[in-house]
Amino acid sequence: MIRASANHATDNFSARLDENRSFNQVGMVAKYYDGAWKSTTAVTTGFTPVAYFRIVTVQDTGQILHSISTGLGQFFTSIHTLSTGVQACPFSDDNRTALEEVQSLMNLGTVNLRPVLSQVDSNRRLTFYEAPDPTFPTVSMDTQGRFFSPSGQLIPAWTPPVGQYAILSGSDHFAPPFDNFRTPNYFVDNYTFFNS
């Protein structure tokens, strides 16, 4: 028996008989409505009923990330997430840790085919966000490994632009979109600061 706790205009179960196998035994397949069980109409073709059904539970991966991050008393003061446009099942029997599950969901990315990134600030606020557009770098890097904002301001070494796209520039800073064609963009996924 499949039972729902309430009626919903769009979220509901759908059960059907195999189109190639009708049945002739009244009462083997029935539905409950208006306070009573009512048999599905029998068709006399000599076959017993074959009822195929599936239950699909999906949720936006951004919502799943939020649910995992808020569970089990995490240390975050607030959690901000996004709607990824990607649907996945919010349940798992893989015995993965919460961190492994979060990493897996982030790797699924967004409907825009960009990865999901995250950061935690000094006030323990967790934010999930979509990676920026890879065609337009948001920082430049000179030959000494220093990062600069698009306006040419030096970015302090203790605030590296991890999670952004950078472009290597010479003495003149890049002027997108023209420099994008002669110098490739690079995704900054880690940064090591050497104090010389």
N, C-alpha and C positions, 0 to 999 in steps of 0.2 A: 504494500500500500504506500502510495506517495501522498503526503499531506502537507499543505502550506498553512502557516499560522494566520494568514490574512490574504485578502484579495488585493491585487495591485494592477494598475492599468497596463504596465509594460513588463514588469518582472513576474513571470509566471512559469509554471511547468507545462510542457507539451508532451503528451504520450500518444502514440499511434500504433495501429496494427501494421504489420508488414503488408505492403500492397499486393504481394503475390500469394499470401496465405490468409484467406478469410476463415471463418469458423462457423460451426453449427451448434455449439452448446451454449445455450443462454445462461448467463450468470457467471461465466468464467472471466469475463472482462466487464467491469461495471464502474460507474462513477457516482460520486456522492454529491448531490446538490438538492436544494430545497428541503433539507432535513431528512432525506432518505437515499438509500442505495438504489440506483436505477441501472439495469442491465443494458449493455451495449447491444444494439440490434443484431440478431443472428443472421448469418448468411449461410445457406445450405449448400456448401461446396464440398463438404466432407473433410475439411481440414480442422485441426484443433488450432486455437488462437496462438499466435506468436506475437507477443507484445514487446516491441523494442523501445527503449527509452534511455535517455542519458540526462544527467543533471550537470550543467556547466556553471560553475561559479567563477566569475572573473571580476577584476577590479583594476582601476588605473594603478600602475606601478608606483606613482607618486603617493597615492593613498596608502599603499602597502608599506612603503618606506616610512611614512609617518606612523603607522600602527606599530611597526617593529621598534622604531626609535622611542616611542612613548611607553612601551611595555617594560615591565620588570624593574621599575624605579630607576631609570637612567638618570645620569647626573646633569642633563641639559636643563637650562632654565626656560628655554623656549625652542620650538622646532618649527621651521618654515619649509614647506615643500612646494612642489609644482605639480601641475597636471601634465603628464608626459604624453598622453594620447595613446599609450601602449597598454594593452590589457593583459593581465596574467592572473593565474589562480592564486588567491591569498593563502592557500593551505599547502603544506609540504610534509612529506613523510621521508625526506632524505636524511634526516638526522644531522642537518647542517646547523652550525652555530648562527646566531643572529648576525654576526659580522659577515659570515660567508653568504648569508641570504641577502644582506644589504648590498654587498659587492656584486652579487649576481644580478640583482635588479638594476643596479646602476649601470652595469655593462649592457643591459638591454637597450639603454638609451631612450631617446624620445622619438616621436613620430617624424621629426625632422632629421632623423639619422645622426643625431649628435649625442655624445655621451652625457650622462648625468654626473655632475660633480657635486662635491660637498665641502663645507668648511665649518669650523667651530671657532668663534671669536673668543676674546679674553673674558667675556661675560658668560661663557658656556652656552651661547646661542648657536644651535645647529641649523644650517641652511643647505638645502638641496637645490641645485639650479642647473639649467641647461648650459652646456659648453657654448662659448660664443661662436659666431660665424667664422669659420676657418679662412674665408676669403679676404677678410679684413683684419689685419693684425691690430692689436690694441696697445702694443709696446714695441719699441725697437731696442736692439742691443748693439753696442759698439764693439770694436775689436778687443777691448779690455774686459769684456764680460759685464759691463755696466748696463742697466736697463734705464730706458727713458720713456716718459709718457709721449703720446702723440704731439703734444705741444712743446716737447723738448726738455721737460723738467726731469731731473735725475730722480729715479726711484730709489729710496734708501735700501741698502743691502738687507736690512732686517725685515723688509716687507716685499719679498720677491713676488713677481707676478705669476705664481704657480696657478695653472688652470686657464691661462690666457695664451693667445697666439702672438709670437714675437717674430720680428723680421730683423735680419742682420743689416746694419747700416754702416756707412763709412763716416767721413767727417761731416757730410751733409745728411741730415735725418731724412727718412723716407717720406715720400709724398704720395700716399695711396690715392687712386688705385694704380697709378702708372708703374711704380716700383714693384708691384706685386708680380708683374710679368717677367722681371729679370732677377728677382731675388725671392726664393721660396719662403713660405711662412713655416714656423716651427712651433709645435705645442709644447709649452713648458710644463712638464709633469713633476719635476723635482729641481732643487736648487741647493748648491753647497757654497757657503761663503767662506773664503779664505782671507784671513786678516794678515796682510803683509806689512 
